[in-house]
């Protein structure tokens, strides 16, 4: 799960004028709500999806700057989503996360399939925010 943010996290907020939009793909409703709350507190607009299939539908309806996806989900997992995004939305930055017991192997394959950031749950809020900023920076470059 997500570690609670510390007070020093607020110093690294995304500027309000930017309003980057994140598609958050997470099957666990508690984790999804916690991440959504954290992202909104730091200036991100957030769209939600519960698995890869919902994510692909959300991408038809919404323009996003970045995808933050879990790797282990029902129906369509994060690895398959990464492959589909590489074909259908090349250049869209993706940050992958997992809490699975085989996390190292899953995260290595996520990077191989195009994730520009990888996180192992539990992670600190600062690590997540830094990963998102780095991913958005790659898109701008």
C-alpha angles and dihedrals in degrees: 000000000000119000114235113261118255123224092256090063091077091067090067099054120151108250111264092229092064099055095183111199120229128194104213112203111190130140097202107085094205093051091043092054093046092049092045091052092048094048093048091049087058098051102267124135107223134206118187136221130172097210143355095281092054089046093056090050091048090052089058091054101037137043109226135183097209143008121224108192140177113225101215111062138133124261098009117017128208095262092058090044090054091053092049092048091050088057101036104030108024112183095028105129116236128192114196128204135182142172095192121132089244091051097138093054093044093048092048090053090046090057089046090054094051110277107147092201134029130194132186116215127269096048135160120257089238091057091052094047092047091051092050093049091049092049092049089048090056090053091052093049 
